[in-house]
Every structure is written in structure tokens, then in C-alpha cells.
Amino acid sequence: MLGRWLGGVIAAAGLAGCSLAVAPPGGGQPPVEFAEAPTPEQAARTFVYVVDRVVPVAEAICLERTRDVPCQFQIAIDERPGQAPNAFQTLDEQGNPIIAFNVPLLMDIRNPDELAFVMGHETAHHIAGHIARQQSGMMQGALVAGALATLGGGDEAAIRAAQDMGAELGARRYSKRFELEADALGTEIAWRAGFDPLVGAQFFSRLPDPGNRFLGTHPPTGQRYEAVVQTMQTLR
């Protein structure tokens, strides 16, 4: 597993202007909680520690609950400058899952539980098939909006604009539900990997609360934390 992502860890540390020596997965004591932002070396050690424990659990759950779905997660570091802290899930050209973390997020993590929760959340998006479901919503939205524009006598430009708008609305229609599903399954993944999701979900407290905006992409922070609490009650 180490070969999948160690180069990314070193690259991330290099961006922070620090030479880095990381312990191999499975060795040493777990990283501690940081009162402030971690050093590049602390962030990299936490990353190694958490990936080594969360990814095998996520892959096992993926194999348990899906059929004909690639379950070997590739872990990547997004090195583009000037970004806000972020993690995301995508697919390579063969449909294999990629979980990417940017350097600002790794430097914002305060303890291994937070990183494990974020990692569990992103792997859960793949296990739940959210990319395919989102693409289906986009196609349906584009078809409906395009048909309505056609019936309304719109020209080619108007129809194309309606299709674009319909695709955007279709993508957002279930995005809040997808986030809550990923929070719940991500909680289980982190818990089965030996972390405390209730501690990990404290990461929400440092994010802007999106509120309950119509067609927003994320649910309110309180609703997300409640999903974690309810899932933990079920697991325990």
C-alpha cells in the first residue's frame, strides 16, 4: 500500500519547505493532537498513520457492499497553490477511485481522528456511488430543461443555456443527501479503523456553516454532526 501514496506525502512536505523523514506504515506510536497547526513533519506522519489504517477498512467495506466496483483506493496529494483546505473523491480513466487531499487541509488537521473522519467521508462517496448518481441527475436535469426550452421556442443558444442550467440543478438536487450519506458511512469507516468519529467531526467547527440554503451543495453543520452522532449510537 505504501507505494500508492508515499511520494505524495513527500511532495506535500516539500511544498511546506521542510525536509521530511516518515516512519513506515504500521510502526511507531499514533500521532498526538496538535494545539495549533501541525508542522509539516507532524502532518506527514499523521497522514501516513491514518492512511495505513483507514484505507484497508474502506476497501473491505467497499468489497462487502458493492458489486463490480473498483475498490482499490489511490491516495493523492493536490499540490496546486492558493487553495482553501479541501479533500475530494474522483475517478481515473479506468474508473478506479482516487481520494485527494490538498496541502492546506493536511496542515489544518488537529488530530488523527479528524483526518480519519475526512478520509472515511471521501471513500464513502465512492462506495455509495455518488459520482454516478450525480452524473445521472445532471443528465436528467439537462434533458428536462432542454426539452422545456425547445417547447418554448428557444433558439439553439437558449436551449444550450437551459441544458447547462438544468445539469447544474440536477447535480445539486441530491448533493446534501449525498453529503449526509457520506458522513454516516464515513463515520463507520473511521470507527472500524479504530478512530473516534465524534472527535473527528469537530473538524466541522472550523468550516463555514453553509446553513440550509436552497439547492446548496452541503447541509448545515449541525445536521452533519447529528448524522455522526446517530451513526455512532447505532454502531455502539
Secondary structure, 3 states (H helix, E strand, C coil): CHHHHHHHHHHHHHHCCCCCCCCCCCCCCCCCCCCCCCCHHHHHHHHHHHHHHHHHHHHHHHHHHCCCCCCCCEEEEECCCCCCCCEEEEECCCCCEEEEEEHHHHHHCCCHHHHHHHHHHHHHHHHCCHHHHHHHHHHHHHHHHHHHHHHCCCCHHHHHHHHHHHHHHHHHHCHHHHHHHHHHHHHHHHHHCCCCHHHHHHHHHHCCCCCCCCCCCCCCHHHHHHHHHHHHHHHC
